[in-house]
Amino acid sequence: MKQRTYRILLTPKEEGGFSVSVPVLPGCFTQGETIEEAIEMAKGAISLYVESLEEGGEPVPDDSKSLEYSLTFAF
């Protein structure tokens, strides 16, 4: 089993819960009512996405070398 790293983005939804995207896997989205549930749902979505890529013989991206920074601006 190969270990891979994926960055996920959790965004609070107005109606409650969180939407989740995986930037390095285009179209890989899910959601959850809590942060914990959203993370678990993301694990499942990533697993299915990667499995599909592997079955199709396509390269599987890995986010392990990505760096991320958040910048805050006051205007």
N, C-alpha and C positions, 0 to 999 in steps of 0.2 A: 504494500500500500504506500503510495506516494503522499507526502505531506505538502499541502499548498496553503497559502494565506490569501484571504480575501477581505477587502475593506467593505464595510456596509455603511450605508447612510440611513439613519432613522429620522423621519420627519413627522412631528406631531400633526394629526389631522384635526380640522376644526370640529368635526363631529365626535372626536375621541379616538383613541388608539393611535397607532403609528404606521406609516407606510415605510417600506424598506426597499432600497435599491442597492444593486451591486454594480458600481461603475465599470469595472473591468469586464463584466458579463452583460453585454447589451440585451435589454429586454428581460433581465432577471429582476422581477419585482415580487413583493409579497406584502403582507400586513399582519398586524397583531394588535390585540386590545391593550396589552401592557408591553413594556420594553422587553421583559423576559420572553413573553410569547412571540414578539416580533423577531427576536434573535433566534429562537427555536425554529420559527417558520423560515427564516433566512437560511439556516443550516439545511433544511429540507430542500428549499428551492435551489440552492447552490449544488447540492448533491445530484439532483435530477438534471440540472443544466450541464454539469461536468460529465455525467454519465452519457448524456445525449451527444456531447462533443466527442467523447472517446469512442462511442459506438459508430459515429460517422467518420472516424479517422481524422478528425480535425484537431488542430493544436489547442491545448488547454491553457488559457492565460493564468498567471499567478501574480498576485499583488505584493509578494514578499519584499520586493526591492523598492516599493513606492514610499515616498515621503509625503507627509501631509502636514500642512500648517493652517491654522485659522487666524485670520487677521480681523481685528475689530477696529472700525473707524467711527469717529464722532464727527458729524457734520452739522 
